[in-house]
Amino acid sequence: MKHSRLRTLALFLRSTELDTRALGLIAALLLIWIVFHLLSGGLFLTPRNLWNLSVQSSSVAIMAAGMVLVIVTRNIDLSIGSMLGFVGMIMGVIQTDLLPKLFGFEYPATWALTLLAGLVLGVLLGAFQGFIIAYLGIPSFIVTLGGLLVWRGAAWWVTSGQTVAPLDATFRLMGGGPEGSIGAMWSWIVGLIACAAVVLALANGRAKRKKFRFPLRSLAADSFLGVVACAAILAAVAIVNAYPWPLGSVRRYAQSNHIALPKGGLFIAHGIAIPVLIAVGAGVVVTFLAKRTRFGRYVYAIGGNPEAAALAGVNTRWVILKVFMLMGFLAALSGAVSIARLNAATNAEGTLAELLVIAAAVIGGTSLAGGVGTVAGALLGALIMQSLQSGMVLLGVDTPLQNIVVGAVLVLAAWLDSLYRRRTTP
Amino acid sequence: MTGRFVLAVTVLTLCFLSGAQAQDKVVGVSWSNFQEERWKTDEAAIKAAVAAAGGRYIAADAQSSPQKQLTDIESLIARGANALIVLAQDASAIAPAVQEAIDENIPVVGYDRLIENPRAFYITFDNKEVGRMQARAVFARRPRGNYAFIKGSSTDPNADFLFSGQIEVLRDAIAAGAIKNVGEAYTDGWLPANAQRNMEQILTKNNNNVDAVVASNDGTAGGAIAALAAQGIAGSVPVSGQDGDHAALNRVALGTQTISVWKDARALGKRAAEIALLLADGKKMSDIPGAVKFDGGPKKVEMNALFLTPIPITRENLYVVIDAGWIRRDEVCQGVKPGTVKVCR
């Protein structure tokens, strides 16, 4: 009796066509969270810590989205941490030195001009490396290993190693903090829009399958997916809205807006942090590129079999060049987020970030053999790694031991993944 | 008889001439790397001091590689160095080359980082004293309450020297229960971003009940202050640092950082060059003015050392760094409200 009920559940789950790998990742994440929650005496699963975690993960998550495509095409990019540092330094100098000379400090468009310059520079650096890899035929491992050294050195040269701070106040919003979050109302609006998008996507999927006479998912499975996804999104919004502004920020806010501070304080919710929105946005856009565009199909085709893709008429070089341009763009975006968060550009910014990003992609199920990997998995991978690191700080575990644990988890994840693949592929 | 007399006089004269001055002495400097801003400042100071004494400066950059530094030192000896100044990348890895130099009677000055060899000289700023100054300044602002410690990189012995100095000052207050250590964390690679994450977690753990932060340098202080700012308590929580980073001195003026212990790299470079020249002239290590006996290294080897005293820079004495030409007044005062800091007016 019990056995058959389990079977029904398994059949139902299969009918939702959910990726069991992704489910495994989510289960691992929840397990880690619960263990830390218990060990830290109830400190981990609090709105505050989860909000922190989301902001701390965003810089790595942004780059992980691009790294998936790089690895899928059987390449690697070791230079992104250094590139982040170099572009970050340039953006720091632009907003604290070049633009203030022209327009004065705190000019309203400073942040936009700075960000634009940084993103253009990121794309150019990516294109440069991509050109050498794709058109001159030098292995990406070597080219980007060179890039790792070159851009780190370049970051030093920008100011001869000096730290650039403080940054433009508007630019800093990209790094989170009370002001760098969108507040309760906008968070609900974003959450509802995301929900609506999920429902629309499911409905659209049904319509498409009908049109092309593909087997349909059962209506029950589709509604189940919609309800679970919406519930998860709204729960996340509720959590970040439950984290109030700290007292000091509330006081300053009340002062500058001439509001009398009521007794017992004022509850202003953080809401979703801007860097998290940027990371999720980057993840959605890259997923769209990968799943719904010709470019994306070419990327996976090249990863599956480069010769076959080339013989089928895919301009493999041009596609690889574009993948590296995208990676450069995301590294620059991540650089903007990390210097904004620190309120300073330092020449060591992003040191070892490339390894964290590659690890996030691998934990998320991207295969270094190419052809396989999802952006959503990589974002989950980034969250898992950050959960481990932040959780251990919360427990007072010192850095050498933290590194040991994170390294062991990385290898364990790769091993589990290979076991899983051997079982599911014939 | 007369011939012998002339010879003796000539020899004596030659001895006198060569012993009297540092003319034509060659000082070889082996740098570990130039990836940090400050070593260029040190180099300029050493060059100037050597040139002022009429000596010659030769140098090699090991680019963070102990293997390269090993051959660097050998080539500096081959190029005729009369004294060596070594900024060790890894003191134990380059020990054979240092021994070789000493065997050839070429004096070695360990610069800023310890080279544990009884016949080498050690010159540095007193790192334990830096830690004491940091703790003293924070303690003066908050004699009681919850303290957080943002330590340096776990692979850098200086991080532990600093921490032991900090604890030394606070030990009594901790024992008396006035001060509580509510969180301490090493900062991997001294990276500000890591310090920020650690500070965020310490604040979360203590629900923001942190009254003071003892950070070990200006980079980690910057990370900690960014975390405090996100909780709206930057400025009300004293934070320490060191290095006299320009951004940190600005924070001291703004009031978000309490102290930056400043080690004038130019003084260190100048003294090191002078000592190298004196040793090249045959002066005994124990006769160097200001030299003390030191055996506080990991292997407890007794050697001669000179410790320079760092200068604590707070809001009250910011003029020291400005007058020294270390930083411009407008860099210190950028964004400072008029009337809050004396030097900014």
Interface residues (C-beta under 8 A of the other chain):
Chain A: S40 L43 T46 R48 N49 N52 Q56 F105 G153 W156 T159 S160 G161 Q162 T163 V164 A165 P166 G176 G177 P178 W245 P246 L247 G248 S249 V250 R251 R252 S338 R341 L342 N343 A344 T346 N347 A348 E349 T351 L352 Q389 S390 V393 L394 G396 D398 T399 P400 Q402 N403
Chain B: Q35 E36 E37 R38 K40 S154 G183 E184 A185 Y186 T187 D188 G189 W190 L191 P192 A193 N194 Q196 R197 N198 E200 Q201 I202 T204 K205 N208 D218 G219 G222 G223 I225 A226 A229 A230 Q231 G232 I233 S236 D245 H246 A247 A248 N250 R251 Q334 G335
